């Protein structure tokens, strides 16, 4: 039996055998993510997942897709590829949890200028780690070798996730009222948003990334490549005990874009800047770039990865539950009547 191989395709820049080697190298990473719903293994034309709807009266599928963006430039310059996969998973599953849904499966898409199997396996190791943190399965994916389209040492990374929630448990912001508390969960850093501005501020090259900053306690590159925090498990634990009225994932667009997405018309978020207590990396970006405060809050998470709206009487218990789950959480504001938006004070 003849095996798949093409000298002509290889001469054009695509080595199919490198793709097979990459799959072999990533199998051990993918195996870490297997859950009871996964049917079959890698290599099929589709990832099979058996949906267990035990205890769910009306299952609703919730999907999310995203990429890592230009944060990848930092990974290229530092030649570190085992964390950006966590970012990719986080950007999808953190969105899904905003509906109250539990992520079930994840698929990745990696497009490379040249397929270096060991590098692809490093990328997938990060994707697998993100799936483990989110409790979902990496049940498929695609690696596309695209010579002449991407530089040989560069790649793009995107993903897609599907979750499920009982229709009766989909978060409904209609009960939000003035006086409700806004609870924030700490971010791990810049996460995966605003990197076009970050790159401009630091004129980012390898030397800039290797620069050590006392206020960061590490090099700029180490700080920027800190993976996006995945909030799925603590949020699922919270949802079992507290009536959460709304959740917003603070991504690109910062506070001004994301928090209003979770609010009904006629309600605004009043946020205490002192309570936010921005992480040192954001203070450094603002100072070095001479960036106005409003632009900072309209671009970055400022140290807040998630915002939740709960009844004022549930605020303290919410913080306690999240703290018990290993998160840093606190009340940073409240809901008030007014034009939908964010007021910083």
N, C-alpha and C positions, 0 to 999 in steps of 0.2 A: 504493500500500500504506500502510495506517495504521500509525503508530508507537505504541509503548506510551506512554500518558500518561493520567492521570486527574485532572481538576480536583477531583472529590469526595474522592479519596484524599489529594490534596495539602491540601485544606481540613481533613482530619482529622489532618494533621501528617506525612504520609509522601509525600515527593517522589521518585518512581521515577526521574526524570531525574537527580537528584543521585546516585543509585546508579550509573547508567550512567557519569556523569562520574568517579566515584570509581574505577570499574574501569579506565577509560582512563588515569587518572593513575597507577594502581598497576602497569600492565603492564610498564613498564620495570624496576621493582623485581623483579617476579616473574621476568622474563627472566634476571636474574642467577643464579637458583637452578636453572635447567633442567639436568638431567642426562640421560644417554643413555636412561634408562628411561622418561622422560615421553613420553606419546603425546597429541597434541592440545594445545589451549591453554585459556585461560580461557573460561568461558561455557557449558560443558556442564553436564549434571546430575550428573556425577561426574568425578573426576580419574582419568585412566587412567595406569597405571604398569606397564610390562613388566618382570617380575622376571627378572634374569639370574642363574641358579644355577650358572654355570660354576665348577667347583671345589668346589661345595657338595654333599655326598652326600645329606644329609637336611635341607633348609631348614626352619627354624622361624621363624615370624613373631612378633615381639615388639612389643607396642603400649604406648603411654603417653599419658596426657592430664593436663593441668593448666592452671592459669590464672596470672595475675600477682598476684591478691589485692589487698589494700588499698594496696600500693605505688603503685597507680594514682592514689591521692589526691595523692601528691607530684607526679606528672606533671600532674594537673589544675591544681594550685596554681602550678606553675612554667611551665605552658603549654608543656611539652616532651614530645613524643609519639613521637620517633624512636628511643627506646632500649627502651621497655617490650616491644616485639616480640621483642627479643633475649632478654629475660627469659622470655617465653612459650615460645620454642623451647627455651631452656636447661632449663627445668623438666621438659620432656618427654624430650628426647634424653639428658640426663644420667642419667635413670632407665633408659632403654633400654640404655645402655652398661654398666650394672651387671650385665646378664645376659651381656655379651660380644657384644652385637648391634650391627651397623652400621645407623644410621638411614638410611632410604631416602627417605621422603616425609613431608611435614608439611601439615596443613590448619589454618587459623585460623578463629576465630569472633569477630566483632566486633559487639557490640550497642550501639547509640548512641541517645541521646535525640533527636538531630537529626543528619542526615547532612550534615556539612561535608566535601565531597570532598577538599579539601586536607589536612584533619586525618586523615582515613581513610588517605590516601596516605602520610602521615608514619608512621602506625602500621605500615602494611604494609612500609614501607622498613626498619623495625627487624626485622620478622619475616623479611624477605628476607635481611638481614645475618646474622641468627641461623642461617638455613638454610645460607648460604654457609660460615659458620664450622663448621657441623656436617657439611657435605658432603652435605646432603639437598635434595630438591626441594620447593618450595612449589607443589604441583600442584592446589590448590583452596582454597576457603574460602567464607565467608558473611559478609555485612554486613547486619545487621538493624536497621532504623530503628524504634524503639519509643517514640513520643511518649507522655508521661504515665506511663511506666514508669521511665525514666531521666531525670534533669535534662538539659536541652538541651546543656550543655557537658560532660557526663560520658559514660562508656562502660564496657563490660566487655570483657575480652579473654581468650580461652582458646584452647587448641590441642590437637592430636592428632597423634601421630607413629607411624609403623610402621617397624620395622627387621627385619633378618634375621640369623640365626646358624645355623651348622651344628650340628645336634643334639649332635654329639660335642664341640663346643666351648663349650656352655653352661657357665657357671661353676658349679662344684660345690664347696660348702664342706665336704664330708665329709672332705677330707684335711687340714683345719685341725687343728693340734696346738699344745700348749703350747710356747712359745718362738718361734713364728712372729712376724715383725715386722709392725707396722702403720705403713704409710707414708702421710703426709698430703700432699695437694696444696693449695696456698694458694688461698683464695677471693679474690674481687675486692672484697668488702665484705659488706654485709648480704644480698646476693642478693635473693631475693623472699619471704623468710619472716620472720615475727615483726613485721610492720609494724603490727599492731594495738597491740602493746606499744610500739613505737617512737613511734607517733602519740600515745599516752597520755603517754609520758615527756616529749616535747617540746611537748605541747599544740599540735600541728602546725598552723600556718597559714603564709601566705606570708612574713610577717616572720621566723618561726622558721627557715624554709628558707633565707632570704637571709642569715642570721647566719653570719659567718665564724668558724671555729674554728682557732686556731693549730695545735693538735695534729692536725687533719685536713689542714691546708694548703689548705683550700678551704671553701666554704660547706657548711652541713649538707645543703642540697638537692642540690648537686652530688655529694656523697658518697653520699647515699641513692639517687640515680638512676643510680649506676654500675651497668652491666648485669651480670647474673649471668654468670659465666664458663662457657664451653662447653668441656667436657673431651673431646669425642669423638675428635678427631684424635690427640692425644697418647696417649689410652688405647688406641686401635686400634694405634698404633705399638708401644706397650708389650706388648700382648697377642701380638704377633707374635714377641716375643723372650723373654718371661718367663712362667712359669707363675703366673698370678695366681689365688689361691684364692678371693678374694671382693672385691667392691667395694661400698662404701656411699656414697650421695649424701647429704650432710649438709644436710637441708632442715628443714622445720618439725618440731619435736621435738628438734632439735639432736643432740648426741652420744648422749644416753640412749635416744632412740627409734630412731635410724637405724643406729648401729653394730651393735647386737644383731641387727638384721634380717639381717645378713650372716653371723652366727655360728651354728654348730650348738649343740645343747643340750649343757650341761656345759662350755662354754667362755665365758670373759669377756675383755673388753678392758681392759687396764691402760694408762691414758693419762697421760703426763707433762704437767701444766699448763704447766710451764716451756718444754717443747718446743713446745707449741701456740703460745705467744707471741701472744695475742689482738691483733687489729688495733686501732688507736686508737679507731675508732668504737664498738667494743664496750666499751672502758674508759670512754668518755664516757657511753654509755647506762647502764652499771651505776652510775657515780658520780651522774649526774643523777637517775636514777630510784630510787636506793637499792635496787637489785635484788640479792637473794642470789646468790652465785656459782653455786649449783646451778641456780637458775632460768635464769641466763644460758646455761649449758651445756645446758639442757633446752629452750631456745627458739631460740637462734641458732647459726650455724656457727662463730662465734668466730675466724674466719680460716682455717678448714679447709673446703674445698668437697667434697673427696673423700677417702675413706680406703680403702686397699688392704691386703689381707692377703697376704703372700708369705713364702716360706721365708726364714729368717734369712740364709742364704748368698746369697740373691738381693737382699737389701735394698739394698746399695750400688749394684749395677748398675741396679736399679729407679730409684733416685734420679738416677743419671747419665743414663739414657734420658729421663726426664721433664724433666730440666734441659736436655738437648739439644733438647727440643721446646719450650723457652721457658717451662716451668713452674717454680715454686718448690716443691720437694718435699723432705721429710726424714722420718726415722723419728721418730714421736712416742709409740710405745708397743709393747706386745707382747701376745700372746695367752697366757692362763693357764687352768688348770683351775679350775672353780668355776661357780656359778650364772650362767646367761647374763645379761649386763648389762655395765655400764661402771663401772670403778673409777678415779677421778681421784686422782692423787698428786703 
